[in-house]
C-alpha cells in the first residue's frame, strides 16, 4: 500500500464528503418539512440520531482495522483478509441483535410514546421496523470504512459517504412528493443504506484481493482488546461534547437550551477542517510514527485562527440575522467562549490522532475519564450559579486543559516535543485571545465598523497564512491546478 504525499488531497476529500451533503441538507430539509409535515420530519430527525449512534456499534473495529491496515502492506499485512471478514460478520450479528432489541422495545413502549401524536400508530410501526434494519447496515459499513481509510482510499470513502447521503435526501424528497408516509420514507432510506453497505463490500473486496492471506506482523488476537478501548473512546467523547446542554435544560430551563445549542452548533461546525485532517493523519501516524506531526500541529493552530477570529467578531450578527437573537445577548457571549474552546479543540485533534494511531488509545480514555467528573462538576456549578455563558466558558476551559494534557502525553509517550508546535500554538492562541478581548468592545460597536474591521483583518491574516503557514508544496500544487505559473497568469 502506498503512503504518498496526499495529506492535503485526502483532507479535502474528507471535507467534501461532509460539507457537500451538509449543503444539500440545508436546501432539502425545509422542502421535506413542507412535503411530509413537521411531525413526520421530527420522526426522520430521530431516525438520523439513531443512525448516528448506530455507528458506535462497530465495536471500535473501524479505528482498529484502520490502524492495522495502515501498519502493514499487501505483502506483509498486519491483518489478514479472513480476519477482516470475520470481524465484519461479528459486527453485523451485533447490529442485528440490537435491531431486534429496538423492535422489541418499541412493541412494548411504542403506544405510550405516540399517544399524543397525530401520526397513526400503524404508520410508525412500519417505520420503526425499517429504522431497526438500518442499524446493522450502518454498523457494518462503519467497520469496513476503517479498512479503506487504513489503505488511504479516502477518495472512495468520501465518494460513497457523500454520494449515498445526497441520494438519501433525493429519495426522501421523491417519496414525499408521491406518498409522504413514514413507512415509505424510511423504506427509501433503508434501501440507500443497504446500497451503501454493498458498495463498501465490493470496494473492500477489491482492495483485499491482492493481499497475502495470512498476517505476519501483528497478532490478530489483540484486535478485540484494542477495539474495546476504541469503543470506550467513541462513547466518552460524545458524552463530554453534549452533556452540557442537558445541564442547561434541567437546571436553567428548556428555553435556555435553544439559546445555548444554536451558538454551540454554529461554533462546532468549525471543527470540520481539523476533524477531516485528523482522519487523514491517523493512518500516516500509524505507519510512519511522527511524520507530519509538527507541520500538522503548527498549520492547524494558525489556520483555525482566521475562522475563529471572524466568528468571534461577527457571531452576534450571524445569530441575529439567522435566528433573531440579540446581538449583545447571552447567546453571543456564549458563542465567543465556545469558539475560543473550539480553537483549542481543533489543535487537540493532532495529538489525539497521534496517541490513538500509535496504540495509546487507553491513555486517551484514561485522560477523558479523569477530566469527566471535574468537567461535569464545573458545568453543574456554572449552570446553577451563572447561566449559559458560564457553561460555555466551562466547555472552553475543558477544551484548553484537554489540548495541553494531550500534547504532554504525546511527549511522555516518546512523540514529538511540545516545542515543535510551540510557535503556532502561542501565535494562534494570542490571536484568539486578542479577538475575545476586543469583542468586549466590538459587540457594542456599530455594525459597519465591526464588519469592516473583521473583513480587513481577515484579509490581512489570510494573506499571512498563505505566505507564511501554507506549505510550499501545497501552494505550488494549488497554483498549478489554477493554471498560475510563478507570478503571472496562465
C-alpha positions, -999 to 999 in steps of 0.1 A, spaced: 0 0 0 13 35 -8 16 62 18 23 91 -5 23 128 -1 -15 131 -4 -23 145 30 -39 177 16 -58 158 -10 -72 134 15 -81 162 39 -100 179 10 -118 145 2 -129 143 39 -141 179 39 -161 173 6 -176 141 20 -190 161 49 -196 196 36 -214 188 3 -241 166 20 -245 193 46 -251 220 20 -276 197 3 -293 192 36 -297 230 41 -318 230 9 -336 197 14 -347 200 50 -372 229 45 -387 211 15 -391 178 34 -408 197 63 -432 212 38 -440 180 19 -441 155 48 -452 177 77 -434 187 108 -443 156 128 -431 132 102 -399 152 98 -395 150 136 -395 112 133 -370 114 105 -348 136 127 -349 109 154 -341 83 128 -309 103 118 -300 104 155 -303 66 158 -282 63 126 -255 85 142 -253 63 173 -256 31 153 -221 38 140 -208 32 176 -219 -5 172 -189 -12 150 -173 -21 184 -143 1 178 -133 -20 148 -133 9 124 -104 26 140 -86 -7 149 -87 -21 114 -76 13 100 -46 12 123 -37 -24 114 -42 -19 77 -20 12 78 8 -6 96 10 -34 71 14 -39 33 -3 -63 9 28 -84 10 31 -83 48 -4 -74 62 -9 -67 98 -44 -80 95 -54 -110 72 -83 -106 48 -101 -135 65 -99 -116 98 -115 -85 82 -145 -105 70 -147 -124 103 -149 -91 122 -174 -78 97 -197 -107 103 -194 -102 141 -204 -65 138 -233 -75 115 -246 -100 141 -243 -75 169 -262 -50 148 -289 -75 141 -292 -82 179 -295 -45 187 -321 -42 159 -342 -70 175 -340 -53 209 -350 -20 193 -380 -36 177 -389 -54 210 -387 -22 230 -409 -4 205 -435 -32 207 -436 -27 245 -434 10 248 -444 23 214 -481 31 221 -473 52 252 -447 71 233 -470 83 205 -502 87 225 -503 125 219 -492 124 183 -513 128 152 -495 101 132 -513 67 132 -496 40 153 -496 16 124 -477 40 103 -450 44 129 -448 6 135 -438 1 98 -412 29 100 -396 16 132 -391 -18 115 -372 -1 87 -351 20 112 -342 -11 131 -330 -28 100 -307 2 92 -288 -4 125 -267 -35 113 -262 -19 79 -247 13 94 -226 -6 120 -211 -30 93 -205 -1 69 -186 18 96 -163 -12 102 -155 -17 65 -148 21 62 -119 16 86 -102 -8 62 -104 17 33 -92 46 55 -62 25 66 -54 18 29 -57 56 23 -87 52 0 -102 85 12 -115 93 -23 -136 61 -24 -147 65 12 -160 101 8 -175 94 -27 -196 67 -11 -203 87 21 -213 119 3 -230 102 -27 -252 80 -7 -261 108 18 -272 130 -11 -290 101 -27 -309 96 6 -322 132 6 -332 129 -31 -351 96 -24 -368 112 6 -379 142 -15 -391 120 -44 -411 97 -20 -425 127 -1 -439 141 -34 -457 108 -41 -465 92 -8 -454 112 23 -459 84 49 -433 72 73 -431 35 61 -424 47 26 -399 74 36 -379 51 59 -380 22 34 -364 45 9 -336 54 33 -332 17 42 -327 9 5 -299 36 4 -282 22 35 -282 -13 20 -268 0 -12 -241 18 8 -232 -14 26 -230 -34 -6 -208 -7 -22 -184 -9 7 -183 -47 5 -174 -46 -32 -147 -19 -28 -131 -36 3 -131 -70 -16 -113 -54 -44 -88 -37 -21 -80 -70 -3 -78 -91 -35 -41 -88 -38 -32 -93 -2 -13 -122 13 -39 -143 31 -21 -145 65 -10 -118 88 27 -117 98 34 -85 118 7 -83 144 -12 -109 164 -48 -109 154 -58 -120 189 -51 -84 202 -76 -68 178 -106 -72 201 -88 -58 232 -77 -27 212 -112 -24 197 -127 -23 232 -106 7 241 -116 24 209 -153 17 217 -148 33 251 -133 63 235 -161 66 210 -186 65 239 -169 90 262 -161 118 237 -198 124 226 -208 124 262 -184 152 271 -193 171 240 -231 171 246 -237 167 283 -236 205 289 -270 211 272 -286 186 295 -274 206 324 -287 237 308 -321 222 302 -326 206 336 -312 235 357 -318 267 337 -348 256 316 -357 243 282 -359 278 268 -322 283 276 -313 252 256 -321 269 223 -300 300 233 -271 277 241 -274 249 215 -277 273 185 -243 290 191 -229 256 201 -238 241 168 -225 272 149 -192 271 168 -185 234 165 -191 235 127 -156 250 126 -143 216 136 -150 201 102 -115 211 89 -94 197 119 -115 165 120 -110 160 83 -73 165 87 -70 142 118 -88 114 99 -63 117 71 -34 118 96 -45 87 115 -32 61 91 0 80 85 8 82 122 0 45 125 25 36 97 51 64 98 52 75 135 57 112 140 58 121 103 39 153 95 32 159 132 50 192 137 37 206 103 1 195 110 1 209 146 15 243 136 -7 245 105 -39 238 124 -31 262 151 -26 290 126 -52 282 101 -80 279 126 -73 314 138 -90 330 108 -124 314 111 -123 316 149 -115 354 148 -142 361 122 -169 342 142 -159 358 175 -163 393 160 -193 386 137 -210 358 155 -235 381 172 -246 395 138 -249 360 124 -271 349 153 -293 380 149 -297 376 112 -302 338 114 -324 333 145 -331 369 156 -311 366 188 -299 399 204 -266 409 190 -252 416 225 -273 389 243 -263 359 263 -261 337 232 -234 359 216 -212 358 247 -217 321 249 -207 318 212 -175 338 219 -165 314 247 -174 284 227 -154 295 196 -123 300 218 -128 265 231 -132 252 195 -97 266 187 -82 245 215 -103 215 204 -90 219 168 -54 219 179 -60 189 202 -71 168 172 -35 163 161 -20 148 194 -53 129 199 -49 112 165 -12 105 172 -19 88 205 -46 66 191 -27 58 159 4 47 179 -16 23 201 -22 45 232 -59 47 229 -62 35 265 -42 67 276 -68 90 259 -96 71 275 -80 74 309 -74 111 304 -110 117 295 -123 97 324 -102 118 347 -115 150 331 -151 139 331 -160 144 368 -142 177 370 -159 190 339 -194 178 350 -189 194 384 -177 227 369 -206 227 343 -232 220 370 -219 248 392 -218 272 361 -254 263 351 -268 267 387 -250 299 396 -243 319 365 -261 307 333 -253 297 298 -223 320 293 -206 303 323 -215 269 309 -198 279 276 -168 291 295 -166 257 313 -167 239 280 -139 261 266 -118 256 297 -122 218 294 -111 220 257 -80 240 267 -70 217 295 -76 186 272 -54 201 245 -25 208 268 -28 174 285 -29 155 252 3 173 240 21 165 272 10 128 269 24 127 233 58 139 247 56 114 275 50 85 251 80 93 230 64 115 205 74 150 192 83 176 217 58 204 225 84 229 214 80 216 178 45 231 177 51 260 202 53 288 177 20 280 161 3 273 194 14 306 211 9 327 180 -26 313 173 -36 314 209 -26 351 211 -47 359 181 -77 341 195 -72 357 229 -70 392 213 -102 385 194 -120 375 226 -108 406 245 -115 430 216 -150 415 213 -159 431 246 -159 464 228 -167 453 193 -201 438 202 -213 473 211 -196 490 182 -216 500 151 -225 472 126 -205 487 97 -174 492 118 -174 456 131 -178 441 96 -152 465 80 -126 457 107 -133 419 105 -130 418 67 -99 439 67 -81 420 94 -94 387 79 -79 396 45 -45 405 61 -45 373 81 -55 352 51 -25 366 32 -2 359 62 -15 323 63 -10 318 26 25 333 26 39 320 59 19 290 70 7 270 40 35 246 29 53 255 -3 44 222 -19 7 228 -13 9 263 -27 27 251 -58 1 224 -63 -28 248 -59 -12 274 -83 -6 247 -108 -42 235 -107 -54 271 -112 -31 275 -142 -8 300 -124 29 299 -130 53 319 -110 38 354 -105 18 355 -138 -14 341 -150 -17 311 -174 
